[in-house]
Amino acid sequence: MERRSKVIIIAVCVAAAVGIFAYSQYLSATHLSISILESKIIQRNDNNSLYNMTLQFQNPSLLPINVGQTDFMISINNENLGMGTLQPLVIPPMGKIASQAPFTADNTILDKYNKSNNTPNVKLTGTSKYGISIISINVPFTYYPTEQEAREFIHGP
């Protein structure tokens, strides 16, 4: 009976340790910071513009973060400008990593704000899939570019 109790105690401790690790990874993922380093138009046709954006992710935790495929949307003044996908990446502990993110923009909306001298409200939203041990979770994020980043995104550098 004593041996069985020890096995149960060890199993509970291991499960608690895995739970604490998974929760700390989740907290790290929710505190990840995102910024737009660069965005440039690669191709433009009548309807759409293909951008190549460089997004930078900063990991504030002491653990590496394994980010799975990330689907994102960029909107201007609550109008859907377009969508893109970021491929999986691993962000080192207390580190930064930059990644290319192709993005297709609707020229109708882009041109509407390109003609304006005012800087509109640009918002990047999405959902990242994170691998934590043997499970995967989806973590939504929202990033509001600085006024300069928004201006460069719409009007070009």
C-alpha positions as CSV (number, residue, x, y, z in Angstrom):
1,M,0.0,0.0,0.0
2,E,2.9,2.4,0.8
3,R,4.5,1.8,-2.6
4,R,1.2,2.6,-4.4
5,S,0.9,5.9,-2.4
6,K,4.4,6.9,-3.5
7,V,3.6,6.1,-7.2
8,I,0.4,8.2,-6.9
9,I,2.2,11.1,-5.3
10,I,5.0,11.0,-8.0
11,A,2.3,10.9,-10.8
12,V,0.5,13.9,-9.3
13,C,3.8,15.9,-9.0
14,V,4.7,15.1,-12.6
15,A,1.2,16.2,-13.8
16,A,1.5,19.4,-11.7
17,A,4.9,20.2,-13.2
18,V,3.7,19.7,-16.8
19,G,0.7,21.8,-16.0
20,I,2.8,24.6,-14.6
21,F,5.1,24.5,-17.6
22,A,2.2,24.6,-20.0
23,Y,0.6,27.5,-18.2
24,S,3.9,29.4,-18.2
25,Q,4.2,28.9,-21.9
26,Y,0.7,30.1,-22.4
27,L,1.5,33.3,-20.3
28,S,4.6,33.8,-22.4
29,A,2.7,33.5,-25.6
30,T,0.1,36.1,-24.5
31,H,2.9,38.6,-23.6
32,L,4.7,38.2,-26.9
33,S,5.2,41.6,-28.6
34,I,4.8,42.1,-32.3
35,S,5.9,45.0,-34.6
36,I,6.1,45.7,-38.3
37,L,9.7,46.2,-39.4
38,E,9.0,46.7,-43.0
39,S,6.3,46.5,-45.6
40,K,6.7,46.9,-49.3
41,I,4.5,46.2,-52.4
42,I,6.0,43.5,-54.5
43,Q,3.2,43.3,-57.1
44,R,0.1,45.4,-57.9
45,N,-2.7,44.7,-60.3
46,D,-6.2,46.3,-60.8
47,N,-7.8,44.6,-57.7
48,N,-5.0,43.7,-55.2
49,S,-1.5,44.5,-54.0
50,L,0.8,41.8,-52.8
51,Y,2.9,43.0,-49.9
52,N,5.9,41.4,-48.3
53,M,5.9,42.4,-44.7
54,T,8.6,41.7,-42.1
55,L,7.1,41.2,-38.7
56,Q,9.3,41.1,-35.6
57,F,8.3,39.0,-32.5
58,Q,9.9,39.6,-29.1
59,N,9.8,36.9,-26.5
60,P,9.9,38.4,-22.9
61,S,10.1,35.0,-21.2
62,L,12.9,32.7,-20.2
63,L,11.4,29.8,-22.3
64,P,11.5,29.4,-26.1
65,I,8.1,29.9,-27.7
66,N,7.1,27.6,-30.5
67,V,4.6,29.6,-32.7
68,G,2.7,27.6,-35.3
69,Q,1.0,28.9,-38.4
70,T,-0.5,32.3,-37.8
71,D,-3.4,33.7,-39.8
72,F,-3.7,37.4,-39.6
73,M,-5.9,40.3,-40.9
74,I,-5.1,43.9,-41.4
75,S,-7.9,46.4,-41.2
76,I,-8.0,50.2,-41.8
77,N,-10.7,52.1,-39.8
78,N,-12.5,48.8,-39.2
79,E,-12.5,47.9,-43.0
80,N,-10.9,44.6,-43.9
81,L,-7.9,45.5,-46.0
82,G,-6.8,41.8,-46.4
83,M,-5.4,38.7,-44.9
84,G,-2.1,36.9,-44.7
85,T,-0.4,33.9,-43.1
86,L,2.9,33.6,-41.2
87,Q,4.7,30.3,-41.3
88,P,5.7,28.5,-38.0
89,L,8.7,29.8,-36.1
90,V,10.5,29.4,-32.8
91,I,11.3,32.5,-30.8
92,P,14.3,32.1,-28.5
93,P,14.1,33.0,-24.8
94,M,14.5,36.7,-24.2
95,G,15.0,37.0,-27.9
96,K,13.7,38.6,-31.1
97,I,13.1,37.0,-34.5
98,A,12.0,38.6,-37.7
99,S,9.9,36.7,-40.2
100,Q,8.5,37.4,-43.7
101,A,4.7,37.5,-44.0
102,P,3.1,37.9,-47.4
103,F,-0.1,39.8,-47.4
104,T,-2.7,40.6,-50.1
105,A,-4.4,44.0,-49.8
106,D,-7.6,45.1,-51.4
107,N,-6.7,48.1,-53.7
108,T,-10.1,49.7,-53.3
109,I,-9.6,50.2,-49.6
110,L,-5.9,50.9,-49.9
111,D,-6.5,53.6,-52.5
112,K,-9.2,55.2,-50.5
113,Y,-6.8,55.9,-47.6
114,N,-3.7,56.5,-49.8
115,K,-5.3,59.7,-51.1
116,S,-5.9,61.0,-47.6
117,N,-3.4,63.0,-45.7
118,N,-4.7,61.8,-42.4
119,T,-3.2,58.6,-40.9
120,P,-6.1,56.1,-40.4
121,N,-6.4,53.6,-37.6
122,V,-4.5,50.5,-38.8
123,K,-5.0,47.2,-36.8
124,L,-3.3,43.8,-37.2
125,T,-5.3,41.0,-35.6
126,G,-4.8,37.3,-35.8
127,T,-4.6,33.9,-34.1
128,S,-1.4,32.1,-33.4
129,K,-1.3,28.4,-32.8
130,Y,1.2,27.5,-30.1
131,G,2.7,24.0,-29.4
132,I,3.0,23.5,-25.7
133,S,4.4,20.0,-24.8
134,I,1.9,17.6,-26.3
135,I,-1.0,20.1,-26.7
136,S,-1.7,23.0,-29.1
137,I,-3.6,26.2,-28.2
138,N,-4.8,29.2,-30.2
139,V,-3.9,32.6,-28.8
140,P,-5.5,35.7,-30.4
141,F,-3.5,38.9,-30.7
142,T,-4.1,42.5,-31.7
143,Y,-1.4,44.9,-32.7
144,Y,-1.8,48.6,-33.4
145,P,1.1,49.9,-35.5
146,T,2.6,53.3,-34.6
147,E,1.5,56.2,-36.7
148,Q,4.7,56.1,-38.7
149,E,4.3,52.3,-39.4
150,A,0.7,52.9,-40.5
151,R,1.7,55.8,-42.8
152,E,4.5,53.8,-44.4
153,F,2.3,50.8,-44.8
154,I,-0.4,52.8,-46.7
155,H,1.7,55.4,-48.5
156,G,5.0,53.6,-48.8
157,P,8.4,54.5,-47.2
